[in-house]
Amino acid sequence: MDMQSNVEKREHWSKKREYILASAGNVVGLGNVWRFPYLCYKNGGGAFLLPYLFFAVLCGMPLFLLETVIGQYTQEGTITCWTKLCPLAQGNEIISLYSRVYSIVLAWALLYLVYCFRDPLPWATCNNSWNTDRCVDITSANQTAVHSGNATIDWKLGNLTKSSVSEFWERQVLSISAGIEEPGAVKWEVLLCLLACWVACYFSIWKGVRSAGKVVYFTAVFPYVMLAILLVRGLTLPGAWEGVVYYLYPDPSRLAELQVWMDACAQVLFSYGVSSGSLITLGSYNRKHNNCYKDSLWLCALNSTTSFVAGFTVFSALGFMAYKQGIPINMVVESGPGLAFIAFPQAAAMMPVPQLWAACFFLMLILLGIDTVTITSSVIDMFPGQMRRPWRREVFLIVFCLVCFIIQISLTTQGGVYLFQLTDHYAANGACILFVGLLQCGAVGWGFGAERMCDVVEDMTGHRPSVFFKLCWRYFTPLISVVCFVGFFLDYQPLTSNEGYMYPNWAYHLGWVMALSSVVVAPIWAVSKICLRKTPPLTGRNLRQNQAQGGVGPSAATGLGERRKTG
């Protein structure tokens, strides 16, 4: 009895707004700030919004609602929840492990934040030990040269000159090597920043939702404050409106290209945070009768709106840069890490009080990233008798964070950025996320039953979901997932760097191994469960019959339809 009394009960959010803030911080992350604006510019400006909204409505929102309902209904993490719905669907959680790679982005942002307290900003001048003879000091460019066209010629000949911001990023922060086959030495400054990020992550969740629920009051709200400040500041800069027009100017002809639709699909899935397990985990800490239906719709709207508004913030700064340098906007646009660590630091260096604006931006980036980290809840739910005893969770979290930190030391080497790009391109790409989403829709829409899931939502919230979501879970979302999954392979191009670096063959093989590991575990698990069972698998009709007889499965699902009719 004493041993049983020491086992802690599973926690809940103490207040509803803690869940809202935690979910908002989870879904509004790095992809909204650095990825959506670039993809919108790259794929036809305002015309890109059409495929984006198409996938947001037919894939993003149904999967977001589905995962939130699964978590709240089962009150379990991303692994054990499927034992109550469709046991064959277990094994699709590998992709969530690869998302830990983005911790290195927080380390880079923290290092930049430290440098923000120097005057002048180290990336604003060419008077540093890491600069070369090719360095161009963009903050003190000769205006006569700019207007005469000489400076523009220098910028176009990128192989002859390099901006001070680019040299700071490549030669000081990364000390980038010639390729992934040359890992080089560990960058100790980046390593210490990575350690600090994992320590901050540990203490933000070490007491579970009790500590995380308090931390999100700052980590989820502050980025929105910073985004609003940077937006107002950006729109008041000279040249800002040219940047906004460049961001939104529609090019409908791009809609005929397959890559545009694939980019929109990947961006929706990535920014909505589906298939990573975080939505299930956050929803599992809700109380049973929380209105997760309404919450999910509002959170999806918040996510897409934030992405759209972030584009104004980013491109107003890029328009200002183009105005100051006298060059076209398309010459200052960078993708991925380059947008966050080259383009915006360069814009901040040109503003009055550059240290303030740079610090605001990188602090916002760090807080956005911290909220995207969801750790260990699934493991704790797998072994509740052992892990929910006093201090067991805290010790396990220390071990988990330490292991992740040790694994990511390779990302802090001079060749670490190549490994980061390889993992980002293959292990957690749109095709892998689509496959996991397809499995979830199949398990719920056909295994557990879409009609029964609608009964579950009505029983918990008092509101029956629209028939649209039922159709999405059974037909629309799985069909689109299959088509896009094939499309990703048809549109596949080997990863190359911005400078045209081609990875060695073994690196591409490693990338495909990571990609396959995200998708093959679930089918292997399902086949092994079927082969090892002596009784029929608990899916579909068998699962309903078993539950009706009092067998395995969520007892709350039994008789939901009858209660709806009589109550």
Number of C-alpha atoms within 10 A of each C-alpha: 5 6 8 9 9 13 15 14 10 15 14 20 22 15 11 15 13 21 22 22 21 25 24 23 25 26 26 29 28 28 20 26 26 24 22 26 26 21 20 25 22 17 23 21 22 17 20 24 17 14 18 23 16 15 23 23 17 20 27 26 23 24 28 25 25 27 27 25 28 26 26 27 30 22 25 26 27 31 21 20 25 23 17 20 27 23 23 23 23 23 20 26 19 20 22 21 15 18 17 16 22 18 24 26 22 26 23 23 25 24 19 25 20 12 17 22 15 10 11 13 18 19 27 25 20 21 13 13 8 15 21 15 9 15 20 23 17 23 18 11 13 13 14 10 14 17 13 11 14 13 21 17 14 15 19 12 11 11 10 11 16 20 22 27 28 20 22 23 20 18 17 18 19 22 22 20 19 13 19 21 14 14 20 18 14 18 19 12 16 24 22 14 21 26 20 15 21 22 15 13 21 20 16 21 21 20 15 21 21 16 13 22 23 17 18 25 15 11 23 25 17 17 23 16 13 18 21 15 15 22 20 14 16 25 21 14 16 17 21 25 19 17 28 21 16 21 26 20 15 18 14 14 10 17 16 9 11 14 17 20 23 20 20 25 26 22 23 27 25 24 23 28 24 27 27 26 25 26 29 29 26 27 30 28 22 25 19 19 14 18 19 23 21 13 16 24 14 13 21 23 12 15 21 21 13 18 21 17 16 22 26 24 25 29 31 31 33 32 31 26 31 23 18 18 23 17 20 15 20 14 13 19 22 19 17 17 17 16 21 22 23 24 22 27 28 26 27 23 23 18 19 9 11 20 20 13 22 25 21 19 22 26 21 24 24 23 21 28 25 24 25 23 18 20 22 17 21 21 16 20 20 16 11 16 14 15 20 18 17 12 12 12 21 19 12 16 21 16 12 14 18 16 11 16 22 11 11 21 18 20 26 29 24 24 23 27 24 25 21 19 18 23 21 16 16 23 29 24 19 22 26 24 25 28 22 24 27 22 21 24 27 21 24 24 23 18 22 25 24 22 17 19 24 22 24 23 25 19 20 21 17 15 15 15 18 9 11 11 22 19 16 22 29 19 15 17 26 23 14 18 24 14 12 22 19 13 16 22 10 11 12 10 8 9 17 13 12 9 7 8 13 14 17 11 9 10 17 16 11 15 21 17 13 20 21 14 16 27 23 15 15 21 16 13 17 16 11 12 15 15 12 9 9 8 9 10 18 23 21 17 13 14 23 21 13 14 17 15 10 12 12 15 22 14 13 13 20 18 13 18 17 10 11 12 8 6 6
